[in-house]
Amino acid sequence: MEEIRKLNENLPLLSRRVTRRQAISSVAKAAMGVAAAAVVGGGAYAAYVASQAATQASKTTTTTSSTATTSSGEQLKFGLVSFSLSDPAPAAWRDGWVASCNALGVQPLVFDYGFDASKALEAVRNYAASGVQAIWVQAPTNDIIPSIAQVAEENKVYVGWIWNYLPNQEPWTYGSGKYVLFNRDVDGIFDHRVPARAVFQYMKNEGKGNGKAFLISGRQGQILSNVRDYAVWYEWTKFYPDVDLRGFLYGQWSIEPAIDATNQMVAKHGNPDGCIGANDAISIGMARALDAFNVKVPTAGSDAQIPALKIMLEGKGFPIIVDAGFNLAYDGGASAAMFYDVVKGSWYPKDEERIQVCGMIGLAYDVEKTKALLGDLVTQFPYKWFSVQDYQDQVINKPPGPWNWKSMSIAKAEAEGITFDRTGGGAFGSTVYPVSQTPFGSTEKFNQLYKDQQNQTPSDYWGGRANNG
């Protein structure tokens, strides 16, 4: 990890006065090193992505038949501004992005902004100045989203982001409506009722329906974090009001902050009977913190992060009892393919296709038992359900996954003479357009939920009914 930090620190923060040629050279050379070396998570998957990135880097000095170029003959470059790559979700997403870019002949540039949103905005500006054709941003905070859109408009570079959403500011409402392409994985209302229901119902089945449950939220200043809190609040107040729900510290979507928050809560409230994390990294942190006290309780998060799935397998479904979310590597790969098609002029999304949730899946050690635990949520939400063992065999153990990256792109499929398939083949890839899904059905209803949650705080949700951490 120290090597990754050094690489990221060396990625030049270009002055906006720097020349276009200097910007391209500086950012490309430094970010190529990040793409080749900053592969988090280890194992065969990481080794594969590292080798692919190294292969791509070796091609940058010459133009080959497999390299995607601009009209002037320059290789296409896509920038990824990533949330902390020390954590599994953004790292897995990055892995798919890099693998897809390499398959498409695009040079992938990666910048890790850690937890500092101001660095994310600066990286967007730097990439735009360097001449990239498209930029993807992970987990931008509310305050920088309008500025990201402004950079896109001013530099005529396509952008998209994942893991946040501002109500009444759909992609097509920014500036000309052309350059902000996608708002992806605004999934909170779908996936986060699943872990909440699973933990609450598990406690009830074990005779602890009035037991103590811990909740650790995601990140202050993000609507998505608020929406995931809302999903827990909905399940709690509507179906499990006797549960003694406590929190609500922020885990920063990450393992170590979640460990610290859990330790604080144990010191104040004692041991819980169940735990809900705003995502898998937080749920892993909660489980690790409690394990130090030799305490194991039903725990759940969401996002389908590989470390959480391994815990589920090793513990035969306990303490992490269910997972829900999306295929992170597929998501990154599909996002790169969509950018590629827009840049190549082969496709431009309809408005309803610009708000997306990718690859909705539910995972459990025992799928049928889990479906019984979740009840009507199984039929309400647009999930495909798989056993963790099947997912490991078909996705995790087959790096970079079972997807044909080239087939995800209309332009590349046509050039290669293969069949276009945005799912990349197999059962594990899909894209859902949430505006059309229950409980929404319209952009207005979808926006209303996010507008309601935009400025919420934990005290607004729980109204004194819960004991704050």
Secondary structure by P-SEA (a helix, b strand, c coil): caaaaaaaaacccccccccaaaaaaaaaaaaaaaaacccccccaaaaaaaaaaaaaaaaccccccccccccccccbbbbbbcccccccaaaaaaaaaaaaaaaacbbbbbbbccccaaaaaaaaaaaaaacccbbbbccccccaaaaaaaaaaaaccccccccccccccccccccccccccccccccccccaaaaaaaaaaaaaaaccccbbbbbbbcccccaaaaaaaaaaaaaaaccccccbbbbccccccccaaaaaaaaaaaaccccccccccccaaaaaaaaaaaaaaccccccccccccaaaaaaaaaacccccccccccaaaaaaaaaaaaaaaaaaccccccccccccccccccccccaaaaaaaacccccccbbbbbcaaaaaaccccccccccccccccaaaaaaacbbbbcccccccccccccccccccccaaaaaaaaaaacccccccccccccccc
